Amino acid sequence: MKIMKKKVLSRVLVLGLFMCLSTIGYSQILAWQFALPEPSKGIDRTAKATTNDDNLEQSVLTRGPNAIPKQGNSRGFSGNFPIDANKEEAKKSGAYYQFTVKAKAGYKVSLASLDAVLRRQEVSAHVYRWMYSLDGENFKEVGTEDVIINDLNNNGIKQSQISLAEYKDLQNVPASKTITFRIYAWGGVGESGNQRAFGFGKSNSKGSNVLAIKGTVSK
């Protein structure tokens, strides 16, 4: 019995050590906040990353053609989404937000995780999925399933962190390739004229990040 306990303890220690080592060296390489130096009005069509690793090209958060800027989400970045019933309709209509990750010449980038604070309104799109592409056309889904947001907190809700470390094609990506991320959302209800906002939540007055990528950038 003691031998079995020792074996179990050893396995737990090894697993814990592996998890610690797997995160060593990662840092925040891209992030967005919308409070400083001036609060956003929520109607910006684009937003440059406010944290951008020196050896990455400037990353810009942009809107798909059906993520219409909406007044009122100060210190945030959101828009009115169409009444798409499912993921395929959202893809066809262009109901997404997008940003890119690209290393500068002579460098390569590896991605570890993605964190986001997302905000929805009562009848808005509320089911989402992150996807990525290395050619800007063919997108792969991140994670094992679509995610539903039920909470209507006006500031947004921090979502579970998404691990990117296990995606081999997101490791050691050279400057010759651009990683494109998109978040598609769907599931709004009501008449098309009664659209409501879906997007990134509000930064606090100190400039908290609502979207962040951790990873490494190296020669």
N, C-alpha and C positions, 0 to 999 in steps of 0.2 A: 504493500500500500504506500509506504514511504517513497519507494523507488518511482512509482507511478506519479505521485505528487511532485517529485523532483523533476520528472520529465515534462509534466504539464507546465510547471513553473518556468522551466528552461525555454519551452516553446513560446510562452507568453513574453518572456524577456527578449527573446530573439525577434519576435514580431514587433514588439515595442521599439527595439533598437532600429529595425529596418524602417519603420514608419518615421522615426526621428531623422534618420540619415537621408530618407527620400525627400525631406523638405529642406535640408541644409543647403544653403547657397541660393535659394529662391528669394526674390525680392519683388516689390511692386514695380512693374516696368511701364504700365499704362494705367491711368485712372481719370475719372471725370467727376468734378463737383461743380455746382451751379450757383454758389452763394458769393464767392469772392473772385475778383475785387468788387464786382457789382452783381447783385442778384439777377438771374435770368428772368425773363417774363413768360417763359414757356412757349414762345412762338418762334424761337430761333430755328432756322432751317438746317443749320449745321452747328457743331460744337467741337472745337479742338480739345484734345486731351489736355487736362490741366497738370497732369503728371505724365511726362514722356521721357523715357530713357534717352540719354544723349546719343546712344548708338542705334536708335531706331528712327526711322523717318516719322515725321509728324503724323499722328493718327487723328482722324476726324470722324466724329459720330454724325451720320447722315440719315435721312428719312427715305423709305421707299415711297413710290408715287401715291400710295394710299395710307400714309401716316400723316394726316393733315395737321399742320400746326394749330394749337388751340390756346387761346388767351386764358389766363387764370392760373396756370400751374407755375407760379413764381418759385424760383429756386429749384426748378425741375426741368424736365425735357419730355414732353408727351404730345399726343395728337389724337384726333378723332379717327378711329378705324372703321372700315366698312362692316356691313353685316355679313361676314363670311361664316358659313356654317361649319367649315372644317379646314384642315390644314391645306388641302389641295386648292381650295378656293382662295385661301390667304396667299398662297404662292402665285396664283394667277393674277390676283388683284394688286399684288405688291404691297401687302400689309406687313411691313417690317421696318426695323432699324438696322443699321449696318456700320461697322467700323473695320479697319484693316490693321494688320501688324506686319511691318516690313523692316528687316534689318538694313542698316546702311552698308555700303560697299566694304568688304573685308570683314564683316561680322556675320554671326549666325544667331538665331533666337530659338529658345526652347520654352514651351509654355507649361505651367504647372496647374493653375487654377483660375476660375472666373467667379467673381462675386458681383451681385447686382441687387439693388433695391428697386422693386417694381411697384407700380401704382395703377389701380383700375378704378373705374366708376361703376355705378350700379348695373347699367345695361350694356356695358362695354365688352369688347373682347376680353377674355379672361383665361383662355387656354393658350399656352405658348410652348415653343421649342427653339432652343439654340441650334444653329447649324454652322458649319464652316466649309470653306472651299480653298483649294490651292491654285485654282485656275479662274476663279470668278464666275464660273458657270455651273459646275457640278458640285452640289452641296451635300455634305454628310451630316446626319443628325448626331447631336451630342447627347449622351445619356441613354437610358433604356426606355424612357416613356415621356409622353407629353405631360406638362405640369399645369395644374389648375390653381388659380388664385381666388380664394373665397373672401378674403379679408378686404374691407373697403376703407381701411385707414387712409386718411387724406394725405398723409406724408409718405405713404408707400410702406411696403413690407420687405424686409431683408429676406432674400431667397436662400435656400440651401446652397452652399458652395458647390460649384461644379469642378470636378477634377479633370484636368487635361493631360496630366502627366503620363497616363497610360496610352495615349494616342501617339503611336510611333511617328506618324507623318507630321506631328506638331513639335517634334524634337529636332534640334540641329538644322533648322530651316535656313538655307543660305539667302543672301541678299537678292539672288536672282528670282526668288519666289515671294509672292505676296499672300499672306493668310487673310482671308475675308470672313468675318463673322456676321451672321444675321440672326435676329430674333424675330420669328414670325408669331403673330397672335391672331386668334379667331374666337368665335363663340358669342359675339354680340347678339342682342335680341332687340326687337322693336322695329319701328319704321326706319327707313334709311335716313330720314331727316332728323331722327332722334338719336344720332350717334353720340357716344360718350368716349372719354379719353382713356387710352392705355399708354403706358410708357414708363419712364424712369422716375423714381420718387424724388422727394425734395431733400436737398442738402440742408443741414442745420446752419445756424448763423456763423458757425466756425468753419464751415466749408467741408463737411463730411462727404466722402466719396459715395456715389450711388452706382458706380460701375468701375470695376478694377480687375486688372490682369496681373498675376504673378508669374514670374519665370526667370530666365537668365538670358543675358546677351553677352556673347564672348567672341573673340577673334577666332 
